[in-house]
Amino acid sequence: MPIEIKELHIKVNVEEPSPERSRSRPGRRPPQATGDRDNLVDLCVEKVLEVLKQKNRR
C-alpha cells in the first residue's frame, strides 16, 4: 500500500558569513551584487506564487 505525504514542513536557517569567516576560507565566492540578489528573490517569489495558484486550483 503506497503512502501519500500531504504536507511537508522544511525549516532552514540561513546566515550571512561574517567577515572573519570569509577570509579564513579561500576559494569562496564574494557575495552577489544587490541587483543579482533582487532578481533571484523576484524569481523565487514568482515560482512560489505559481505553486500556490496551482494548489488553489485543486
C-alpha positions, 0 to 999 in steps of 0.5 A: 500500500503506497503512502501519500505525504500531504504536507511537508514542513522544511525549516532552514536557517540561513546566515550571512558569513561574517567577515572573519569567516570569509577570509579564513576560507579561500576559494569562496565566492564574494557575495552577489551584487544587490541587483543579482540578489533582487532578481533571484528573490523576484524569481523565487517569489514568482515560482512560489506564487505559481505553486500556490495558484496551482494548489488553489486550483485543486 
